Structure formats: C-alpha cells, structure tokens
Amino acid sequence: MKNRFAEYYELPEERIKEIWENSLIVFDTNVLLDLYRCSEDVSSDILSIMKFYEARLWLPYQVAWEFQRNRVELVCSQRKAYDQLCAKVEDEIIKAISNIKNMEKALYKRHPYINLEKIEHSLIKSKDAIKKNLERSKSQHPINIDKDSIFDNITQLYDGKIGGDFDEKQYQDLFSEAKKRYENKVPPGYSDEPNKKDKSKKELYGDYILWFQVIEKSKIEKRDIILVSNDEKEDWRDVHHGENISPRKELIREFEDETGQKILIYNCQRFLEYAKQNNAKVSAKTIKEITAETERRNARVQYGDVFREINFDAINEFAKRLGQYSASMRRIQEQMSSSIAIPTINPPTLMGISQKDEIIEEYERQRAEMARIIAPINNNIKDAK
C-alpha cells in the first residue's frame, strides 16, 4: 500500500532531514512579493534566512519574470495607499461635520452636556492629526522605486541562479499542455483561470510553467526540491471543508514520477518553522507575524468556499422584490383600513367587502411569491455551510 500510494504518507524523518541538507530551495513569486507586505524587521529577517541558504537557492525564469513585472506596481500601490486613505478619512470627517451642522440644533439647544461646536472642532483636529501622521508615514516609507533594498537583496541573492527562458515554440507547446490540464482540473494553476482569463497566456498559465520548470531543473540536477509558496488555493493545496490539509497529492506523485526525486512544498510559515529547527536564526516576531498572515489567508480560503456557493444574484433579486413587497403591503394595509372603516352595511359597504376579498387575495399572492423567491436562497446558504 505505502509503495503504491507514497504521496499519502509522511516521509521518514531521516529522509526529510536529508532533503533539508541537500535540496535546491525555490521561492514562489508570492513569497518574494510578500516581503514588501511584511514589516521592515520581518522582511529583513526573511532575507537573512534566504542568505543562510544562499548556496542552494534557485529561481525559475517564470518566477523572476513575474517578480520583475509585479514589483513596481506593488511598490507604487503601497505608496498610493497613504494618499487614498488620507482622502477617505478627510471625506468621511467632512461628511460627519456637515451632518452635525444640518442637525436641528434646537434639539440640543438647552442640553447641558452636548456642545456641537466643540464636537465639530474635535473632528477637524482629528482630521488634521490623521493627515499629518499619514504624510509622515509616507515620507518614512522604506521602499520606493529608486530606493528598494528588498529588490537589491533579491538581485544579489539570485545572481547566476535563474533558470533559462523558452523559445516561442516551446511556449506554444506549454500553453497547449496547460490548456488541457486546466480543462481537466489537473493541478497546479487551474484555479487562476477565472481571474486571469483576460491576461496573456504566459500569465494565465504561469503556475503550470513554474511547475514544469521546477520539474525540469530537478531532472537535470538530480536533486530534491523544497518549494516555498503562499498559494493556498485548491489547485496547490488539499482543502477539505475549508481546512487546508496538505499539498495536493497529485503534485507529489507527478514530481516523483517525472524526476525520481522528492519535493517538499511549504507555505512561508512552515518553511520558517522547519528552517529554525535546522539552525537558521528566525525571530519570534517573524514567526508571529507570518503565522497571523497565514491564518488570515486560510480564513479567506475557508469562507471563500461558502461565498462561492451562495447565489448572490438570487439574493439581489430577493432584496429588490422585498422592497416591492413592502410597498405592496403598505398599500394593502391602507386599502384594508379604508375598507374596514365603513360603519354601516349598504351597497357601498358590500362593494367594500368585495374589494377587501380582492385585497386579501393579492396579499396571499404576494406572500406566496416571496416564499418562492426565499426558498432557493435558504437552501443555497444551507448547502454552502
């Protein structure tokens, strides 16, 4: 059993230790870009760990290409975030001040403890203080396009350690193979298709290209691989009922079948924990920050499954019909009140009773229609849970 289904079993400790001592170490694009999202101390710590394993680092061409393309956009967006947040805060506080000024001040005119002028003044001071702090933070932001210590370190670490590119024919062959794999949900990469269908083929099929390059490198070098990736989607990880279990078994099997070697696939948190066990210096702050980010990422995977199953079009339709329903009910109530208010039985009253029957029928029709709309939504949410 174990020989036929080795991918379902943990490797012996001595084999894992051997891999950690001799393998090539590959960092995915998302790990390199996440260096820009960490605090400065944690980024420096991770770069130090990468330097600890410098002699064994190798970067697939696809990863290097993606890193170069996405780095500038990421750095610019981070600096732009200060201005966006500043504008948002200012806009919200101005709205709050405007709402206060539009209040009926007579309500508070004789209130012994409410002073609207003081509240307005406090809001203005808060706005100015927040704006000043954000401007200071922006000026102290350690990374910009022209001064990027992370980029400098990555450039130095991978000097002479980047895989080769493909020619046009090789790319077309890879695109064709990737397309077949994605159609048949063969990992990795197919989960990116909905979000990257309008991108270039090199971007759309990037995960498969990376995977192919890692396999080819292992074949040539006849070496095991440690792959570090923060991609938690189902085309990389076995996710069951929202819980991230392990790397996809198909990937472990394919790698061994193609190369005769072993591969260990870790997210950044697990890599740092194992690196610490193998004599790399990893600070408690780094472990704590990366663990917190991993938990947030896993939560997005877990609850993302629920949200993907919910039919939001049906919910929007429900909200629209609910508004119509409420308006109809108000009209029905008004009509029923006017019908019931007739004091004596005479021909007009009999006409009113007939009208009331029609109103009740309309009420029942509206209620049945709302029940019809709500039923599939309730079932959908129950299934998603």
N, C-alpha and C positions, 0 to 999 in steps of 0.2 A: 504493500500500500504506500509506504513512505517513498519508495523508489519511483513509483509511478506518478505520485502527486506531491513531489518535493516542495512545490511552491506553497503548499498549505501548511508547511511545518517550519518552525523556527530553526535557523541554523545553529549548530552546536557553538557554544561559547568560544571554543578554541578557533573555530573557523571564522567567526566574527572578528576575533582579535587579529587573526592573520590578515583579514581584509583591511582592517583599520591600520595595520602596519605597512601594507604594501600597495594598496589600490590607488588608482587615479581618483581625484576628487573633482566633481563637476558641480558648479553652482548654476542654477537656472537664472534666467533673466529677472524673474520676480524677486529673487533673493538679492541680487545686485541693486535693483532699483529700490528695494525696501531699505537699503542703507540710508537713502535720502529721507525716509519717513520716520526713522528712529531718532531718538535724542542724540545729541552730538557725542556724548560719552559712550553710548551703546554702539553707535556706528564705529567709533574708534576701536572699541573692544573687539567687535566682529572682524574688522580689518586686521587687527593684531593676530587673531586666531587664523585668519587666512594666510598671513605671513608665516605663522608657525608651520603650516602645511605647504608652504610655497613651492617646494621642490616637486610636489605631487599634483599641483593644480594643472587643469587643462580646461580650455573653454571652446565649446563647439562654435563654429562660424556663425550659426544661426543665433546663438545667444549673444555673441559680440555685436552682430548686426542689429538685433532688437534693442540691445542696451544703448548703442550709439543713437539710434533713431528716437528712442523714447526719453532719454536723459534730459535733453534740452526742454522738451515740453513739460516734463515733471518739475524741473527747477523753476521754470517760468510760472507754472501754475501755483507753486508754493509761494512765490513772492507776490503774485497777484492776489492770493488769498487774503493778505493783510488789507489791501485796498477794498476788496469785496466785503469783508467783514466790517470794516470801518464804515463803509457806505450803508450797509444794512443796519448797523447799530444806530447810526445818525438818523436814518429814515424812520426807524421804529420809535425813537425817542421824540422826534419831531411830531410824529402822529400822536403819541401819548400826550404831549403838551397841547396839541391842537384839540384833542378830545376834552382835556381838562378845561380849556378856555371856552369850549362850546357847552359845557355843563350849565345847568340852570343854577347860577351861583346863589340864588335865593334860598336854595335848599340848605346851603351851608353858611348862610349869612350870619346867623346867630349861634353857630356851633362853637363851643368854647375851645375845641382842640384841633379843628381842621382849618388849616391856612393854605388855600390853594396857591397863593403866590410863592410861599416857601417851597411847596412841592414842585412847582414849575422851576424854581431856581435850583433845587437839588437835582432835578433831571438834567438841566443844562450843564451843571458842574460835572455830573456823572458822564455825560456825553463827551465833554472836553477831556476828562481824565482818561476815558477808554481810548479815545482817538490818539491822545499823546502816547499812551502805553503801546498801542499797536504800531505807531510810527517809530517808536524807539526799538521795538522788537524787530521790525522790518530792517532798520539800519544795522542791527546787530546780527541779522540772519547770516550764518556762517558760510552759506553756499550761494554763489551766483554763477552766471555763465562763464565769466572771465576768471573767476577765482573759485575753483572747485577742488578741494583737497581729496574728496572721495574719488573723483574722476582721475586725478593724478595718481592716487594709490592703485586703482584698478589697472591703469595703463602700465604702471611699473610691474605689478604682480604678474600680469599675463604677457609680458614681453617675450615673444618667441614661443608662446604656449597656446596659440589659437589654431584651430583646425582649418583645413582648406575649404574653399568655396567650390561650387559645382558649375559646370558649363550649362548652356541653355538646354541641351538635350537631356542631360541628367536631371535638371529641374522639371522638365516636362514629364519625364518618367516618374519622378517622385510625386508630382501633382496628380498624375493618373492613379497611382497606387493609393495615395492618401484619400482621394475621392471615393474609391471603392471601400476603403476601410471605414470612412465616416458614414457612408450609406449603410454599412452593416454593423455600425456601433462597435467597431474594433478600436480599443484604446491604443495610444492616447490621442486627444485633440478634438474628438467629435463634439464635445460639449461647447466648444468655442464657435461652432458653425452659426448658431442663431445671431450671435453678436458680431461676427466678423464676415458675414456673407457679402457685404459690400466692400470689403477690403481686398487687397491684392492677394493672389494665390499664395505668395510667399508668407504673408501674414496669416491668412486663413489656415494654412496647413503647417504653421510654424512648429507646433508641438510634435507633429509626426517627423518633420525634418530634423528637429533636435534629437528625437529618439533614434532615428536612423543613423545620425552622425555619431551618437554615443556608442551604438552597437558596432559600427564600422571601426571606431577607434579601439574598442576592446578586442575586436578580431585581430587588428594589426599588431597591437601591443601585447596581446595575450595576457591581459591584466583584468582583475576585478575592478568594479566601479562603485564609488559612493556618489549618488546623485542627490543633491540638496535642492528641493523645490517647495515653494509655499503654495503651489496649486493644489487646492483641496477639492476640486470638482470630481464628479463621479468617473470621468474618463482617466483619472490618475489614481483615485482612491476608492476602496470599497466602502461605500456609505450605506448603512442599513438603519432604517427608522431614524434618520437624522444623525446617527452616530458614525463618526469617522473611524473605521476599524483598522485599515492597513492599506499598503499599496495594492493596486489591482493585481490579482494572481496571474492574469493573462500576461502582464508585463514581465513579471518574474520568470514565467515559463518561456516566453518568447526570447528574452535576453539569453537565458541559459542554452536554449536550443540553437540559437544563432551563433553564439560565441564560445560555448563550453565554459564560460566563466560565471561568476556570481555578481549580482548587483544588490546593493542596499539603497533603498530610497527613503530619505528622511525629510521632514519639514525642518525649518531652521531651529525650532525649539529642541527637537530630538537630536539634531546634529550637535548642538552646543552641549547638551547633557552628556552625550557619548564622548565628545571631544574633551570635556572636563575629566571624565573617567580615564581618558588616555593622555593625561598630563598636560593638556592645554590649559592656559590660565583664562578662566571665564568668571567674570564678576557676578555677584549675587544680583546686582542691579540689572545686568544684561539678561540674566535668566528670567527675572521677574517681569521685565518689560516685554520680552519676546513671548513669554508664556501668556501674558494678558492679551497680546495681539492674536496669538494662536486661538485662544478661547473665543475671542470676538469673531475670528474668521470661521471657526467651527459653528458658532451660533448662526452666522449668516447662511451656512450650508444647511443646517438643521431646519431653520424656519423658512429658508428659501424653498424647500420641498413642499411645505404647507402652502405657501403663497402661490407656487406654480400650479397647484391643483385647484385653487379657488377660481371660479369663473367670474372675473371682475366685470365683464360685460353684462352678465346677468344681475350682478349687484347694482351696477349703474342703472340698468333698466328698472330694477326694483325701486331705487331711490326716486327715479323720475315718476314711476307710477304711484309711488307713495304720496308724492306731492299732489298729483291729480286726485288721488283717492281722498286725501284730507280736504281738498277744496270741494269735492263732491259731497263729502259727509257734512260739511258746513252748510252747503245749500240744502241738503236733505233735511237737516235739523231745523233750518229756518222754515222750510216748507211744511214740515210736520207740525211745528209750533203754531204756524198760522192756521193750519187745518184744524188742529185740536181746539183752538181758541174760540171756535164758533159756538155761541151759547145755546141756541135752540135748534130743534130738528125741523127743517123746512127744505124745500127743494134745493136752495143753495147749499144747505148742510149736507144733504145727500150727495151732491156733487163733490163736496169736500171729502166725504168718506171715500168716494171712488178715487179721488186724486190721491188720498193717503195710501190706499192699497197699491197704487202705481209707484208711489214713493218707496214703500216698503219693499216692493219687488226690485226696484232699482238698487236699494241698499243691499239686498241679498245678492244681487248680481255682482255688485262691486266687491262685496266681501269674498265671494267665490273666486272672482278674478284675481284678487290679491293672494288668496290661498294657493292658487295655481302658480303664481309667479314665485312665491316664497318657497314652496316645496322643493324645487330642484336646488335652490341656493342652500337650504338647510342640509339636504343630502350631500351636496358637494363639500360643504365645510366639514361635515362628519367624516366623510371619506378621507379628506386631507389630513385630519387629525389622526 
